[in-house]
Amino acid sequence: MTFQCISIDEAIELIATERIIIVDVRDQSSFQQGRIAGAQLLNNNTLGDFIASADTTHPVIVYCYHGHSSQGAAQFLSEQGFDTVYSLDGGFEEWRQQQPVDNDQ
């Protein structure tokens, strides 16, 4: 299994039409300062619980800062049995230029 890269526009469409799991692989401080609405932080501390509890049939969108680190994380999740995994092209930096972000703390 492998992941696919997805554009901001494609991600917006998926989020609007399907039940999507959104995963942020940036550091906790960046996550707290702003994130895509509904995103959950995924790091070494939360990875085991996430894999154990997530519904692997729901599509997953993984994002990082600029869309590079998320590709490795997306590949890892696809290897863990998630059916459909996407890496967000341009990452959070591109997303926040085009879309509102959630920065509730």
HELIX and SHEET records of a PDB file:
HELIX    1   1 ILE A    8  THR A   17  1                                  10    
HELIX    2   2 GLN A   28  GLN A   33  1                                   6    
HELIX    3   3 LEU A   47  SER A   53  1                                   7    
HELIX    4   4 SER A   69  GLU A   79  1                                  11    
HELIX    5   5 GLY A   91  GLN A   98  1                                   8    
SHEET    1   A 5 GLN A   4  ILE A   6  0                                        
SHEET    2   A 5 VAL A  85  LEU A  88  1                                        
SHEET    3   A 5 VAL A  60  TYR A  63  1                                        
SHEET    4   A 5 ILE A  21  ASP A  24  1                                        
SHEET    5   A 5 GLN A  40  LEU A  41  1                                        
END                                                                             
